[in-house]
Amino acid sequence: MRDEKRSPTLLKWSEHGLGHLINPIHPEIEDRDWISKIWSNIVRKSLKLKTNKLDFESVPAIGRTTVSSPRILESLQGLNKGKTYRDQIKPFNFLITCHVKPFGHRTDINPEKFHLIAPYELDPNKWTRMNWVDQYSAEVFRISPDYSSRKTIRVKTYGDVISEYEFHPEPKCADSNGYTCRNETVGLLHRRHVRIGGIVPIGKESNRLEQVAEGLIHSANTVYTVYVDESRDEWERKIRPALNTVSLSVLGEETGLSRRMLIKARKGKARPHPRNQRLLISALRKFGKL
């Protein structure tokens, strides 16, 4: 930022969290200057300066995605029907996608299994008049910023996305006092210190977590697979060794668990029931061992 007579000028801005959206001013070009306009308003508002009305705030927030799986291509069969191969949507072609408002769909629709896609179209005037397909059910809908019928899905506008973006928490950062950044945090942020708490093998699908953050995938469970290695989990690495630092009599008195069970747990011969594990963890934390 540069302060010239209290009129801030952006020198650098971040596209993270907005970069997946199409340019709402000129969708046909890759110019990202529209993001700087959003950041300028956010900064000016925090400095209690006058902000500028953005002309694209009422436009449906549209992103770009690709036909990246057979399931997505299968859901597009209705749109491809009757078209020559040349005009059909094919694997790895671009599509456009939108973001549904909370409760913006029918009550019988599962929001975690509902996502609208459409052929690649860069004319904003056509977005609310064209057919959109749910990639899970292949059902066809129309979209609108406002509710009009059961076949119309209420979608977020760029204004909605900007409001959420302005107040989203930033868990990677801390405020000036070192506390984790929350929705209401303002001021200069600092990077948090990170300590390795454990190593957990995860599947390669986890590289799609950014799509979860962008709202293109609605449940992290679909892209986040954990492979548990009991020889390296937290119980074996931290909790069981800590049990050996507290006497059996103290552990028994604090948790109400039997001496026999505690001995087996300390030696690794038997892992306690999850309820008993929580009792032991609570006791260890009380004694400052965790």
N, C-alpha and C positions, 0 to 999 in steps of 0.2 A: 504493500500500500504506500501511496505518497500523499501527504497532506498539503494541499495548496489552497490556502484560505478556507480550510475546513471542508473542502470538496474532494473526497477521496477518489483516487484513480487506481483501478486494478492493474497491477503489473503481471500477476500470475494467478490462475484459479484452477481449481480441481474439477475434473470431469467425473470423478468417481461417484456413483450413485445416480448420475444423470446421463452418462455417456451412452447408455443402451437405447436412448430415445432418439427418434428422428428429429432433424432440424424442423421446428414448427413454423418457421418463417419461410424458408425455401427448402422443402423436403428433398428436392432433387439434387442438392449439393451437400457436401460434407462439412461445410463451415460450422464451427462450434462457438461462434461469437455469441450466440443466444444464451449459452451457459454463463458467459461473463456478465450478461445483463441480470441474470438471476442472482449471481454472487454480489454484484454491485448493490442490488436492492437489499440483500441480507445484511451486508456490512453497513450500508447507510442507515438501515433501521436500527441496528445496534448502537450506532453513534447518534441516534435521534435526529437524523437528517431527513429531508424530504426524499421520498422514493418515487420512482417512475412507474406508471401503469404499463404493464406488458401487454401488447396486443394479442398475444397467443394464449393467455391464461384460460380462455373458455374453449380452446381447441382440445379434442380428445387426445390424451397422451398415447402416442403410438411408437412402438419399438420395432426393431428388425430382428428376425430370427431366420433359421434355415430348416429345410426338410432334412432333419438329422437322424431320423429313425424310420423303420418300416411302419411303426404304429402311426406316426404322424402322416405318412403318405397314404396309409389306408383310410384315414379319416377324411382325406381329400378326394376320395373316389367320386362322390356326388358332384363336386365342382369339375372334375375331369371328364365326367360322362358326356359322350357325344362330341368331344373335341378331338381334333387330330393330335397325333403325338407331339407335333411341333408346338401346339398351343397348350398342352397339358402342363401341370405343375409336376416337376420331376425331382428325383433325389438331389439334395444340396442346392436346390433353387432357393432364392430368398422369399420370405413371407413377411407379412406385417402382423403385429400382435398388439393387443391392448390390455389394459389393467382394470379389472372390475372393482367398482366401489363396494365397500362393506354392505352386505344385504342388497346388492344390486342385481341379484338374480332370483329366480323362483325359489320358493322354500323347499322344493323337493330336490334341489341340486346340491351336491356335496362340493363346497368351495375348494377342497383340496384335490378334487378330480374334475376341475372345470377350467379350461383355458381356451380363449378364442384366438383363432388365426384366420388369415385371409390372404388371397393372392397379393403379390407385391404391387401396391398402388401408392403413388406419391402425390396424388391430387387430394388435398384435405377435404374438398367439397364432396368427394365421393365416399368418404369413410363411413358416414352415417346412412348412406343409401345402398351400400353393397352388402352382400351376404357374408357373414362370418361363421366359421365352423368351430364347434367345440372339439378339440383334438382328442378327447376321451370318448365321447359318445357319437361324434359325427353329426350331431344335430345342428341345424342351421338357425342363426339368429341375426337380428339387426342390433346396432348399438346406438346409444344416445347418452349425452351427459345427464338427461332427465328421464324419468320413467314415463313410458307411454303405453305399453301393452305387455302381455306375458311373453311375447316373442322378442321384446326389446330388452337388452341388457344395459343397465346404467354403468357407465365406465368413468374412470377418473380423467379429469382434464389436466392440462399442464399446470393449471393453478392449484389443483388438489395435490399433485406431486410436489410442487414447490413448497406448499404449506407443510407437508410431511417431511420433506428434505431439510427445511430450515430448523426443525426441532427434533431431528432424529438423534439418538444418543451415539456417542463415538467411543466404544469400549476400548479402543487401542490407545486412547489418550486420557490424560488426567488434567484436572484444573490446577490453578496456581497453588493450592494447598495439598496437592498430591492425591486428591480423591478421584475416583473413576468418573469420567465425564457422563453426565446424564442429560435428559431432554432439556432441562432448564439452564444448563451450564453456559456461561458466557465468558468472554475474555480470552487471553492467550492460553492455548493448550500446550501440554508437554507430553512427550512419549512416556508411556508407563514402562517401568522396569519389569522384565519377564524372567521368571525362573521356571526351569523344567520340572514339572510335577510328576511326569511319567511319560512313557512311550507307548502309544496305542496304535497297532497296525490298522489301517483303514483301506478300503477299496479304491480303485482308480476312479470310480464314479464321483468321488468327493471333489474332483476338480470342477464339478458343476455347481459348487456351493455359491459361486458368484451369481448364477442364474436364480438361485433361491433368494438371495439378497435383492435382486432386481425384480422379483415377482414373476419371473417367467416359469418358475417351478414353485408350487405352493406348499410343498411339504419336504423338509430336509430329510425325512426318513427314506424318501425314494432315491436319494443320491448319496446317502451317508451310511456306509456299511462298516461295522467294527468287528474285527477278528480278535476274539478274546484269547489271550495266552495266559492261563492261570499261573504259570511259573513266573510271570513278569508283571502281574497285576498289582494294584495298590495294596491289597491284603498281604501278599507275600513280600513286597518290597519295603513297606512302611509299617503296616499295622502289626503283623505278627512279631517282627523284631522289637517293636515298642512294648508288646505285652510282656516280654521277658525282662523289662526294666522296672516292672511294678510287681510287688509280692502277690502271691496267690491269695493270701488272706485279705489284702486290701481290695483286690479286684473282686473277690467273692462278696465282700461286704458292700461294695459300691454298686455291683450289678445284680446281685442275688443269684448268680449262676453257680452251678455246682463246681467243686474243686476238680472232679474227674473231667468235666467238660473243658475247664480252663487249661488243664495239663495237656489234653489232646490238641487244643487250639494253639497253645504255645509251641508244641513240638511239630505242628503241621500234619498230625495224623488224621484230623477231621476238621472241616471248616464249619463254624457255627451257622445256625439258621440266620438269614438276613436280619431278623428282629434282634437276635442276640449280638450280631455284629455291630448293629447300631448302638446297643448298650455299651459294648466294649469301646467303641470309638469315642462315645460321649465321655466315658470314664477317662480314657487316655488324654483327651483334650482338657478335661478338668484338672488333671495332674500335670499339664504342660508337656506331655510326651509327643503330641502331634502338632 
